[in-house]
Amino acid sequence: MQTTFSLRQFKPDDLDDVIRVNHTCLPENYSAYFFMDLYERYPATFIVAEIGNEIVGYIMCRIETGFSHFGLFGISKKGHVVSVAVLPEYQRKGIGTDLLRKAMYGMRLYGAKECYLEVRTTNSAAVRMYDKLDFKTVRKAKAYYADGEDAHVMAKKLK
Ligand SMILES: CC(C)(COP(=O)(O)OP(=O)(O)OC[C@H]1O[C@@H](n2cnc3c(N)ncnc32)[C@H](O)[C@@H]1OP(=O)(O)O)[C@@H](O)C(=O)NCCC(=O)NCCS
């Protein structure tokens, strides 16, 4: 199996493939409009991973203005990871890590000072990846998910 991957910005032709990856990997699914809206507003943080001609992963984010999770900057811009996923057969090859890194680079281009995300408390694979990328748990969000599961809110300062 070919495993060399490359990353690039999402383009509208990728929509069906990204939705397929999302449905394969996550219970949180969105309308086509939702994906396209994030792409149109924050294209530098909507990244896909390709192996050959196949889209095997994606990350999409938004930029928000609000209180810092670190209490350092007062009101500031924050990059929010809305969704990230890699197809099961391509996991554990560094794709998720690189998607995060490239999205965080894009967040900085929009002036974000920190990055944050929610992750299911039972999702040890994702929590481990965020730990390795130096994210810290800043709070727990009770019953954050539709099925009642709690989330860790994890955040990282962007240099
Ligand atoms: C979370 C996810 C995006 C990680 O993608 P990935 O490409 O496999 O991640 P990486 O290969 O960059 O892994 C980075 C590190 O995370 C940890 N990790 C990733 N998957 C793991 C697993 N299944 N078990 C234990 N640790 C895991 C490891 O420490 C790994 O480093 P290592 O392989 O050198 O040990 C992927 O597992 C996924 O799509 N899961 C389903 C969707 C999801 O949960 N999205 C996140 C919602 S918040």
The ligand as a MOL file (V3000), in Angstrom:
LIG
                    3D

  0  0  0     0  0            999 V3000
M  V30 BEGIN CTAB
M  V30 COUNTS 48 50 0 0 0
M  V30 BEGIN ATOM
M  V30 1 C -7.2970 11.1850 15.8640 0
M  V30 2 C -6.7700 10.8790 14.4350 0
M  V30 3 C -7.1320 12.0630 13.5330 0
M  V30 4 C -5.2440 10.7330 14.4970 0
M  V30 5 O -4.7720 10.6190 13.1660 0
M  V30 6 P -3.4380 9.8200 12.8250 0
M  V30 7 O -3.0320 10.1710 11.4410 0
M  V30 8 O -3.6130 8.3830 13.1400 0
M  V30 9 O -2.4310 10.4690 13.8940 0
M  V30 10 P -0.8270 10.3730 13.9260 0
M  V30 11 O -0.3480 9.2380 13.0930 0
M  V30 12 O -0.3040 11.7310 13.6150 0
M  V30 13 O -0.5840 10.0090 15.4630 0
M  V30 14 C 0.1150 10.8790 16.3220 0
M  V30 15 C 0.2190 10.2190 17.6920 0
M  V30 16 O -1.0830 10.0930 18.2690 0
M  V30 17 C -1.1500 8.8650 19.0170 0
M  V30 18 N -2.1160 7.9510 18.4040 0
M  V30 19 C -2.7460 8.0950 17.2170 0
M  V30 20 N -3.5790 7.0530 17.0160 0
M  V30 21 C -3.4620 6.2510 18.0940 0
M  V30 22 C -4.0710 5.0370 18.4760 0
M  V30 23 N -4.9740 4.4120 17.6890 0
M  V30 24 N -3.7270 4.4970 19.6650 0
M  V30 25 C -2.8470 5.1020 20.4750 0
M  V30 26 N -2.2140 6.2660 20.1550 0
M  V30 27 C -2.5370 6.8240 18.9880 0
M  V30 28 C 0.2250 8.2430 18.9660 0
M  V30 29 O 0.9600 8.7590 20.0560 0
M  V30 30 C 0.7460 8.8020 17.6500 0
M  V30 31 O 2.1420 8.8280 17.5890 0
M  V30 32 P 2.9520 7.4540 17.2410 0
M  V30 33 O 2.2280 6.7790 16.0900 0
M  V30 34 O 4.3280 7.9590 16.8910 0
M  V30 35 O 2.9200 6.6380 18.4840 0
M  V30 36 C -7.3550 9.5480 13.8860 0
M  V30 37 O -7.1680 8.5560 14.8650 0
M  V30 38 C -8.8340 9.6330 13.5460 0
M  V30 39 O -9.2100 10.0610 12.4560 0
M  V30 40 N -9.7020 9.1860 14.4810 0
M  V30 41 C -11.1480 9.2080 14.2230 0
M  V30 42 C -11.6740 10.6280 14.1810 0
M  V30 43 C -11.3120 11.3910 15.4380 0
M  V30 44 O -11.3390 10.8810 16.5390 0
M  V30 45 N -10.9760 12.6880 15.2510 0
M  V30 46 C -10.5850 13.5720 16.3470 0
M  V30 47 C -11.7830 14.1200 17.0010 0
M  V30 48 S -11.3290 15.2970 18.2960 0
M  V30 END ATOM
M  V30 BEGIN BOND
M  V30 1 1 1 2
M  V30 2 1 2 3
M  V30 3 1 2 4
M  V30 4 1 2 36
M  V30 5 1 4 5
M  V30 6 1 5 6
M  V30 7 2 6 7
M  V30 8 1 6 8
M  V30 9 1 6 9
M  V30 10 1 9 10
M  V30 11 2 10 11
M  V30 12 1 10 12
M  V30 13 1 10 13
M  V30 14 1 13 14
M  V30 15 1 14 15
M  V30 16 1 15 16
M  V30 17 1 15 30
M  V30 18 1 16 17
M  V30 19 1 17 18
M  V30 20 1 17 28
M  V30 21 1 18 19
M  V30 22 1 18 27
M  V30 23 2 19 20
M  V30 24 1 20 21
M  V30 25 1 21 22
M  V30 26 2 21 27
M  V30 27 1 22 23
M  V30 28 2 22 24
M  V30 29 1 24 25
M  V30 30 2 25 26
M  V30 31 1 26 27
M  V30 32 1 28 29
M  V30 33 1 28 30
M  V30 34 1 30 31
M  V30 35 1 31 32
M  V30 36 2 32 33
M  V30 37 1 32 34
M  V30 38 1 32 35
M  V30 39 1 36 37
M  V30 40 1 36 38
M  V30 41 2 38 39
M  V30 42 1 38 40
M  V30 43 1 40 41
M  V30 44 1 41 42
M  V30 45 1 42 43
M  V30 46 2 43 44
M  V30 47 1 43 45
M  V30 48 1 45 46
M  V30 49 1 46 47
M  V30 50 1 47 48
M  V30 END BOND
M  V30 END CTAB
M  END
